[in-house]
Amino acid sequence: MATTANPTSQNPSRADFEALLNEQLGGAEDGGFEGRVVKGTVTAVENGMVIIDVGLKSEGRIDIKEFERAEDDVAPKVGDEVEVFVDRVENSEGEAMLSRDRARREAAWDKLESEFGEGKRVEGRIFGRVKGGFTVDLDGAVAFLPGSQVDIRPVRDVGPLMDMPQPFMVLKMDRRRGNIVVSRRAVLEETRAEQRSELIDKLAEGQVIDGVVKNITDYGAFVDLGGIDGLLHVTDMSYKRVNHPSEVIEIGQTVKVQIIRINEETQRISLGMKQLESDPWDHVAQKYPVGSKLSGQVTNITEYGAFVEIEPGIEGLVHVSEMSWTKKNVHPGKIVSTSQEVEVMVLEVDSDKRRISLGLKQAQGNPWTDFAEKHPVGSKVTGEVKNATEFGLFIGLDGDVDGMVHMSDIAWGISGEDALALHRKGEEVEAVVLDVDIEKERISLGMKQLEKGAPTAAGGVSAGSGLRKNEVVTVTVLEVRDGGLEVQVGDDGATGFIKRADLGRDRDEQRPDRFQVGAKLDAMVIGFDRSKKPNFSVKARQIHEEKEAVAQFGSSDSGASLGDILGEALKKKGE
């Protein structure tokens, strides 16, 4: 009986061939040769090639340069045992494909994976430059070093770091893709943090220590305290105003500082120099009592005022409202200038808040008080019309003050609107002082009072008039108005006014049109207005004469009628 042949043996597949090959040579998963690092023996060294026997049916060749990558590497000799990587068991020429570089790389990867898992540092050398960074040799494995990870601060020249053994920190590993990312900066930061922690442990708040100025900025200076930097802020350099740190210190200078604050979390140290000096604010309230006058220098000007240094480390604020008696709503820079020496008065002292309120105008004297002393009420003044408003004229006077002439005090006999039209801005005019209110900073002036019949400087009226209240005088009508009569005593006496209601007791007598310009009538002085101008009344004269007649000739209670009493009085007067 014939036997049937195995179709597999007659027609072997690729898998069958692979199984047969692995049976003879061994596969990688079965502990075979390919893709593995194995040990071999050097059998010969010839023509720059190292011939190695790894136990296969044929030997392999490796370029001798692969054994001399590092400076301390020595070319192998016959009989030496070396580790190589089996790339292929057999090439087209029947030789084994071996690699020393691959063996070194695989060993390096195994070591790196172990150290990366433990977070250890690895040693390597920067040997090349690529886009975005550098290449690092980690004992056979090539890693990428980003440019930002070279140092804590940007490095312009990497030349001194090339080919120099130094520690790195592995940030990322991907063996399948063959990617390794390392950092030199992480090692430096870690080392620096350890050093800072050791140094900070030796420091304490309040401690006085010497340091070297390392760097100067607009806001302060960094001082080296022996391996760790502290910030000396510009406000802690001196009690006096410091515009820039370079005014006090310079780079490289050794300074004595006090540790003000240590932040354990951020490891930042705040330093101070002024704390080593005596505080000038300790006795400032006793030294500068309220009301005292001082001299100082303007150090800074703001929109709300100016700072004046009255001694080193002591500054006071002159608020804009306390700078000038006369200049209102003006920028302080138009009144004072920086570095100017000024006289000031202490208005308020707050030692707790380190504030002193100063007054510039208080040290100069009140111009309204000075004006009142130099120009009493009734005196004449001359000034320029600065402004014309709907209610009067503003006149510029001595001492940089203004006086106001009300529209009713500009001229006699015309309305206020018409009187305002008589004068223009810039015109030089004369006026008389009517009133000075120092508290309200007001000066009242009059121009019509300088006309004929106006009050004199002594506060009375023109010479020859000698008017007194309740005196009966004969007046001449100067002007007839709807509201009354403008009259004058004599030919050159004082002018005054008789209101419509004061023209007589009866309603028929209270008509101004009954009188003509130039008419004369008897009237009583009943008072004076603000400008010392007299006011007259015919009605008051009549009532006064009636009372005198009743008192002299009897009363109506005794049986005499009012007509009898008046008749007797007139008869007596006629005799």
Rosetta blueprint (number, residue, H / E / L):
1 M L
2 A L
3 T L
4 T L
5 A L
6 N L
7 P H
8 T H
9 S H
10 Q H
11 N L
12 P L
13 S L
14 R H
15 A H
16 D H
17 F H
18 E H
19 A H
20 L H
21 L H
22 N H
23 E H
24 Q H
25 L H
26 G L
27 G L
28 A L
29 E L
30 D L
31 G L
32 G L
33 F L
34 E L
35 G L
36 R E
37 V E
38 V E
39 K E
40 G E
41 T E
42 V E
43 T E
44 A E
45 V E
46 E E
47 N L
48 G L
49 M E
50 V E
51 I E
52 I E
53 D E
54 V L
55 G L
56 L L
57 K L
58 S L
59 E L
60 G E
61 R E
62 I E
63 D E
64 I H
65 K H
66 E H
67 F H
68 E L
69 R L
70 A L
71 E L
72 D L
73 D L
74 V L
75 A L
76 P L
77 K L
78 V L
79 G L
80 D L
81 E E
82 V E
83 E E
84 V E
85 F E
86 V E
87 D E
88 R E
89 V L
90 E L
91 N L
92 S L
93 E L
94 G L
95 E L
96 A E
97 M E
98 L E
99 S E
100 R H
101 D H
102 R H
103 A H
104 R H
105 R H
106 E H
107 A H
108 A H
109 W H
110 D H
111 K H
112 L H
113 E H
114 S H
115 E H
116 F H
117 G H
118 E H
119 G L
120 K L
121 R E
122 V E
123 E E
124 G E
125 R E
126 I E
127 F E
128 G E
129 R E
130 V E
131 K L
132 G L
133 G E
134 F E
135 T E
136 V E
137 D E
138 L E
139 D L
140 G L
141 A E
142 V E
143 A E
144 F E
145 L E
146 P E
147 G H
148 S H
149 Q H
150 V L
151 D L
152 I L
153 R L
154 P L
155 V L
156 R L
157 D L
158 V L
159 G H
160 P H
161 L H
162 M E
163 D L
164 M L
165 P L
166 Q E
167 P E
168 F E
169 M E
170 V E
171 L E
172 K E
173 M E
174 D E
175 R L
176 R L
177 R L
178 G L
179 N E
180 I E
181 V E
182 V E
183 S E
184 R L
185 R H
186 A H
187 V H
188 L H
189 E H
190 E H
191 T H
192 R H
193 A H
194 E H
195 Q H
196 R H
197 S H
198 E H
199 L H
200 I H
201 D H
202 K H
203 L L
204 A L
205 E L
206 G L
207 Q L
208 V E
209 I E
210 D E
211 G E
212 V E
213 V E
214 K E
215 N E
216 I E
217 T L
218 D L
219 Y L
220 G E
221 A E
222 F E
223 V E
224 D E
225 L L
226 G L
227 G L
228 I L
229 D E
230 G E
231 L E
232 L E
233 H E
234 V H
235 T H
236 D H
237 M L
238 S L
239 Y L
240 K L
241 R L
242 V L
243 N L
244 H L
245 P H
246 S H
247 E H
248 V L
249 I L
250 E L
251 I L
252 G L
253 Q L
254 T E
255 V E
256 K E
257 V E
258 Q E
259 I E
260 I E
261 R E
262 I E
263 N E
264 E L
265 E L
266 T L
267 Q L
268 R E
269 I E
270 S E
271 L E
272 G E
273 M L
274 K H
275 Q H
276 L H
277 E L
278 S L
279 D L
280 P L
281 W L
282 D L
283 H L
284 V H
285 A H
286 Q H
287 K H
288 Y L
289 P L
290 V L
291 G L
292 S L
293 K E
294 L E
295 S E
296 G E
297 Q E
298 V E
299 T E
300 N E
301 I E
302 T E
303 E L
304 Y L
305 G E
306 A E
307 F E
308 V E
309 E E
310 I E
311 E E
312 P L
313 G L
314 I E
315 E E
316 G E
317 L E
318 V E
319 H E
320 V H
321 S H
322 E H
323 M L
324 S L
325 W L
326 T L
327 K L
328 K L
329 N L
330 V L
331 H L
332 P H
333 G H
334 K H
335 I L
336 V L
337 S L
338 T L
339 S L
340 Q L
341 E E
342 V E
343 E E
344 V E
345 M E
346 V E
347 L E
348 E E
349 V E
350 D E
351 S L
352 D L
353 K L
354 R L
355 R E
356 I E
357 S E
358 L E
359 G E
360 L L
361 K H
362 Q H
363 A H
364 Q L
365 G L
366 N L
367 P H
368 W H
369 T H
370 D H
371 F H
372 A H
373 E H
374 K H
375 H L
376 P L
377 V L
378 G L
379 S L
380 K E
381 V E
382 T E
383 G E
384 E E
385 V E
386 K E
387 N E
388 A E
389 T E
390 E L
391 F L
392 G E
393 L E
394 F E
395 I E
396 G E
397 L E
398 D L
399 G L
400 D L
401 V E
402 D E
403 G E
404 M E
405 V E
406 H E
407 M H
408 S H
409 D H
410 I L
411 A L
412 W L
413 G L
414 I L
415 S L
416 G H
417 E H
418 D H
419 A H
420 L H
421 A L
422 L L
423 H L
424 R L
425 K L
426 G L
427 E L
428 E E
429 V E
430 E E
431 A E
432 V E
433 V E
434 L E
435 D E
436 V E
437 D E
438 I L
439 E L
440 K L
441 E L
442 R E
443 I E
444 S E
445 L E
446 G E
447 M L
448 K H
449 Q H
450 L H
451 E L
452 K L
453 G L
454 A L
455 P L
456 T L
457 A L
458 A L
459 G L
460 G L
461 V L
462 S L
463 A L
464 G L
465 S L
466 G L
467 L L
468 R L
469 K L
470 N L
471 E L
472 V E
473 V E
474 T E
475 V E
476 T E
477 V E
478 L E
479 E E
480 V E
481 R L
482 D L
483 G L
484 G E
485 L E
486 E E
487 V E
488 Q E
489 V E
490 G L
491 D L
492 D L
493 G L
494 A L
495 T E
496 G E
497 F E
498 I E
499 K E
500 R H
501 A H
502 D H
503 L L
504 G L
505 R L
506 D L
507 R H
508 D H
509 E H
510 Q L
511 R L
512 P H
513 D H
514 R H
515 F L
516 Q L
517 V L
518 G L
519 A L
520 K E
521 L E
522 D E
523 A E
524 M E
525 V E
526 I E
527 G E
528 F E
529 D L
530 R L
531 S L
532 K L
533 K L
534 P E
535 N E
536 F E
537 S E
538 V H
539 K H
540 A H
541 R H
542 Q H
543 I H
544 H H
545 E H
546 E H
547 K H
548 E H
549 A H
550 V H
551 A H
552 Q H
553 F H
554 G L
555 S L
556 S H
557 D H
558 S H
559 G L
560 A L
561 S L
562 L H
563 G H
564 D H
565 I H
566 L H
567 G H
568 E H
569 A H
570 L H
571 K H
572 K H
573 K H
574 G H
575 E L
